Amino acid sequence: MEASQEQALHIDVGQDGLDQREGEDLLAAFCFSSDTHVRTDSAVIDLCLPPLGISQLIESWTTPYPVKHRRSGRVRISEGHEHAFAVIQLREAYPADLRSLTFEAYTEMLSAIQSTNCPHIIKIWNYFDRINEEEGGLERYRQFSWARSDAFERMNVSDDDLPTGTAIGTQGGNTLSLIALLSRHRLQRFENPRQVSAYRYPEQYGPRSPKFSRAGLVESENQNIFIVSGTAAVIGHQSVHPFDLASQTDVTFNNLSLLTQVAESFKREKITPKLDENSALRVYLRNPADYPYVEAQLRAKLKGSPTNVAFLHGDICRSELEIEIDGVRIN
């Protein structure tokens, strides 16, 4: 089959290293481990998010089209025919100033994205240490959200153009990592009807609201993408069942189901907007001991063995939350 007839993206999750699928090029490889080393000269994205049950896990994004790798300042760009990744990873200095570093990283990355042939930002993953700790009188996640909002404003990214997003606390490494998935095709955004849009949160969640959309669809000739932001046990704008893993897991699954139901109203015939055994999922758990329970619950939810799933030890952006899940389905 010629490349023009194939899906433009494939995602594989496993322990088998960085081998590409036959005849395909590597756009990005998320390397989840406890290693704090960060490579800055390849498509490999090192993240100190230890996988649960194994020592290392690789989530590889490949394409049948040639991929060009280049740099724009400190931003690494992997650019294919229809999709691209832009990555910036910056070490935090001491004493930490996460707000300034985040604004610097976001403005530099958003500027670099303008030089690609993929102008639409589909998803941004945000990872950094000590997400719930307070520094300078303000929680680090709130400092990050403040700076991200300021950077979007500076770069003229309106609330109507917000990508999906995930923000999770890493387990060391002292590095701010921003990873943007880009496309030639526009993201059709939508929200969860039982949640307040994150960008409309009240001031109790910080000086500036978190800037991301809950989910979206990307349609193109060769494939369609259903992508979901980090989803947790939030109803309205409030966390529910604080510190109760079982109840939070149920609410998280329900929120994901609601997003797929909303997507159904947007879809065309060839789109399958659901998260199932054919999806690539990341399950972030604050407590590694919760892995067996959540893995069993997810297996039951998917009605089979979750194969393209990364279970990761990561801190959720609210200290009372125990679990968060994001995902993507390509068809």
Sequence and secondary structure as in RCSB ss.txt:
>XXXX:A:sequence
MEASQEQALHIDVGQDGLDQREGEDLLAAFCFSSDTHVRTDSAVIDLCLPPLGISQLIESWTTPYPVKHRRSGRV
RISEGHEHAFAVIQLREAYPADLRSLTFEAYTEMLSAIQSTNCPHIIKIWNYFDRINEEEGGLERYRQFSWARSD
AFERMNVSDDDLPTGTAIGTQGGNTLSLIALLSRHRLQRFENPRQVSAYRYPEQYGPRSPKFSRAGLVESENQNI
FIVSGTAAVIGHQSVHPFDLASQTDVTFNNLSLLTQVAESFKREKITPKLDENSALRVYLRNPADYPYVEAQLRA
KLKGSPTNVAFLHGDICRSELEIEIDGVRIN
>XXXX:A:secstr
  GGGS S EEEEESSTT   TT EEEEEEEESS      SSSEEEE   BSSSS EEEEEEESS  EEEEETTE
EEEE SSEEEEEEEEE  SS  HHHHHHHHHHHHHHHHTTSS  EEEEEEEEEE TT EETTEEHHHHHHHHHHH
HHHHTT  GGG  EEEEEEESS  EEEEEEEEESS EEEE  TTB  GGG  GGG SS    BSEEEEE SS EE
EEEEEE SEEBTEE STT HHHHHHHHHHHHHHHHHHHHHH  TT     STTSEEEEEESSGGGHHHHHHHHHH
HHTS   SEEEEE B SSTT  EEEEEEEE 
